[in-house]
Amino acid sequence: MKIAFTSCFSATVFPQQPVWNKILALKPDVLVLTGDSIYIDELTHPTHPKAMADFEFFQFVAAKYRRQLAQPDFAALIAAVPTYAIWDDHDFLWNESYEEKAIQKKVYAGLIRASRALFNAYCAHLEGRQRFPDDDSDERLWNANEPAPGYRQVILDVPSGAPVHLHLTDGRSWRVNRTLLGTVQRTEIEAAMDAAPVGTLHLVASGSVVEAHKGDQWGNFEDLAWLRELGNKHCIACVSGDIHANDFHRIPTENGRMVYDFTSSGAAIRRAIWAGTNCENFGLMEIDAATLRGQWIRFGQPGALAPVTIDRRSWQMQA
């Protein structure tokens, strides 16, 4: 099985997105998008999104999703490959809205409702459950009690091997103070992992990297200790985004096992969103009964990171 993963792209900054053709050429079985499928807060509008009226914000964000879904190379890829997405700050509200505790402010309630509805519709389109609405008045987009994307588990079949369990997390809806995922979501994830056969490979999709980075990371939250505890008994590899670069880290648990963090970010964006060096990054995991092999690609070529191979039985990296 091949799983492509990446994050951070904008049809406004990058109308041409050749990265999707390069992913498609490698014939992945699954594509995982780990956040920032649009950039709500790009400097392309005279009004910052936080100052918009609810309906203006809704129309503004809906147009961004439609533009991305209409991007020809992206549309071809998602039509050919099962695709799953989670959100991060730029497709939730705006850059680091967590810092101003936006999720708790009543003044933003209408914006958050709109953001949830549009992101849920985007995910439904990616997964082939229903097309993204063409009309802003579509009743599917106007549930007054629109739920957060929340946590979802997808079981991926590996030929001649045990299934891989993909855990799609919501790292924005309950991110408050020192809590990243929230108690309910953590309980759901832990229960799903505990119910799986021993030795199951668990892929945790996260918008934020796990640790060892400045800024946005699991290391800033109490959830990192929880993740390490899960890593004591489960085979966990994270696929993360956010940083507009490719990266890899090993996070040791108390009993010497590892949680692995495979990061790929910057599919079609610039290093500082609309300024700086162009990015065209993605990662590819190849999984069989014996191993998990990860590699990173930039501009269609292997990047500076060397490929990583992990033995699934021992859950140790191979030399």
N, C-alpha and C positions, 0 to 999 in steps of 0.2 A: 504493500500500500504506500502511496505517495501522498503526503499532506503538504500543500503549499501554505505559507502563512506570511502576512505582512500587515501594515497599518499605515495610516496617515497619507491621504491623497485628496486632491482638490481639482475638480474640473474647471474651477475659476482660475487658479494659478497655472494648472497644466491641462489645457484643453486637449492636447495630444498626450496619450498615456501608453507608450509602447511597452511598458512593463507587463501589461496583461497578456500581450501576444507572446512574450518570452515565457511567462508562466504556462500558458496554454500549450506551448511547444514541448514542454516537459511532461505533459499528459498526467497531471495530478489526479488523484481520485477524489480529493476534497480540498477546498480552499477555506482557510480560516482568516477572517479580518478582525484584528484585535483593537479596533478603535479609530476614531477620527476619519470616518468615511466622508464627511464633509467638514468644512470649517465655518461654523456659524459666525465667528468673530473675525473673519478676514476684513482687511481694510478696503472694502469695495463698496461701502455704503456710508453715506454721511452721518447716519445715526447708529450708535452702538446698539447691538441687540438688546441690552438690558434696559435701554430707554424707549424701546418700541412698545406700542400698544399691542395687546394680545393678538389681534387678527393680523396686524402688519407683520409681527414676528412669525406667525403661522405661515403666511404667504411667502415670506422671505426664505424660510427654511425649506418649505415644500419645493420651491423652485430649485434650490440647491440639490435636493435629492433627485428631482427629475432630470436635472442636467447631468448628474453623475450616472444615473441609470441609462441615460441616452448616449453616453460616451461609447462609441462603436466597439472599441476593443474590450472595454469592461463588459458591455452587454453580451458580446460573443463568448467571453470566458464564463460568465455566470450562467449562460444558457447551456454550456457544455459540461460544467463541473458543479457538483453540489457545493453550495456555499453557505457558510454560517458567519454571523457577525455579532460582535459586542460593541458597546459604545464606550467612549472616554470623554474627556472634558469638552473638546471642541464640537462634538456632535450631541452632547448633552445640553450645554449652554454656551460657555465661553471659557477661555483659558483660566484654569485654576479657580473656577467659581467656588470650589471647596473652601478656599481661603476666606471668602466673605460669608461662608455658611449659607449660600444661596438656597440650598435644598430646604432650609428651615424658615425662609422668609415668605410671608404671605404675599408680598408684593410681586413675587415671581411665580406664584401658583399657576397663573394662566399660561405663562411661557413654558413651565415644566409640563403641564398637561399637553400642550401642543407638541413639545419635543418628544414626549413619550409616544403619542399617537403616530407621529411621522416616523420615528425610528421603528416602532413595531410594524408599521406598514412596509417599511424598507426591508426588514428581516423577512416578512411574509413573501415579498417579491423575490428576494434572493433564494429562498427555499422552495419556490414554486408553488406556494400555497394560494396566493392570489396576487394579481398585478397591483403595482402601486397606483393609487387612484389618480386619474387624469384631472379630476374636478375637485377643487378645494371645498366644495359643498358636500362631497361624498359623506354619507352618514357614518361610514366606518371610521372617519377621522374625528368624530365629534362626540365620543363617549365622555360624558362629564366626569366619570370616575375611571379614566384610562389607567390601567395598571402599569407599574414600572416593568421594564423588560425582565428583570429578575433573573433567577438561575434556571438553566436548562441543561439536561444531560442528553447527549447523543451517543449511541453505541455504533461504532464503525467496525465493519467486518474486515478482518485481515485474512487474505487467502492463506490457508495452511497454518493458521496461527490463532491465538486467542484474540477476541475482539479488543479494540481500543476504546476506552470510555473518554469522550470529549466533554469537559465541563465548561459550559459557557457562563461566565460570571458577570454580575452587574456591579461594577466598582464605583458607581456614581450615586445610586439612589439612596444608599445608606451610609455614605462616607461623611461622618461627623466626628469632629475632634480626633480621637485616637482609634476610631473604628473605621475599617475599610469596607467590609462586606456586610456587616450586621449579623446579629445572633441567628436570626431565622435562616438566612442564606448559608451561613457556616454549618448550621445543623443539617440542612438539606444536603450539602456537599458531603459532609462526613458520613451521613447515613447511606448515601449512594455508594461511596467508596467501600464502606464496611460491608455492604450487601453484595459487592462484586467478588468473584472468585479470587483466591489468593494469587498474587503475581500479576494481576491485571495491570496493564499500562494505563495510567490516568494522565490525560493531557488537560491542563488547566489553562484556559484562555483568559488572559488578564490585560487590561489596558495599561497598567503600570508595571514597570520592571520590579523584580523582587527586592534586590538590594544592591549595594556597591555603586550607586549612582548619586549624583547630586539631585536635589529636587524630588520629583514625584516617584515614590518607591514604597514597596511593602514595608521596608525597614522603618518607615515613619509611623507605622501603625501596630497595634497589638496583634493584628491578624498574622504577622510574621511568625510569632511564637506558635500560634495555632497551626500554621502550615508546616512548620518544622515537626510538630508532634504527629501530624498526619504522615509526614515523610518517614517517621520511625518505623511505620508498619506497611506503607504503601509505596508503589513505584510511581513517583510523581515527576512529570516534566511540565514546565510552564511554557506557553508560547505568549510572548508579550510584545508590546509596541511602545509608542509614545516618543521615543528619544531621537527620531530621525537618523538612525544609524543601526547597524547590525552589531550584535553583541552576544556573549555567552558567559554564564556564571554558574558556579557550583555552590550550593548553600548546604553546609553540613548540618545534620541533625545530631541529637544527643547521643545516639547509639552508633554514630559513624557512617550511617547511610547518607545519601545525597538527595536533595531536590535540585533538579537542573532547570535553568532558565534560558530558553532560546528566544532571543529578541531579534525581531526584524521590523524596522520602521522607516517610513519614507518611500512609499511606493511611487508617488507622483506629487512631490512637494519640494520646496527648497529647505535648506538647512534651518533657516529661521522663518519658515512658512512661506512668506512672499519675497524674502531676500536671502542672499547667500548662495552657496553651492547647490546645484540641482541634486536631487536624490532619485534613485531608481533601485530600491532595495527590496528583496524578498528572501525568504528562507524556504528550504525544502527538507522535509523529513521523509526518510524511506524506512518503513517498518515491516519486518517479517517476524517469524516465530522466534528467532534467536536474538535479533539486534534492533536497535534504533540508531539510525545514522542521520545526522543533521549537517547541512551545509548552507552557506549564505552566498547570495549572488547580488552583485551591484553592476548596473548597466549591462546586464546579460553575461557577465563574467564572474568567476569565483572572486570573492573579496579577500581582504587581508586575513580573515579568520580561517583557520584550518578546519576541515571537516571533523566532526566529533562522532565517535561510535561508542554506544553503550550496550553492554551485554544485558539482555533482559532478565536472565536468570539471577546473576549476581548483583545486578543494578550498579555495576562499576564501569567506568570508562576503560576502553581498550587502548593499549599503547599504539 
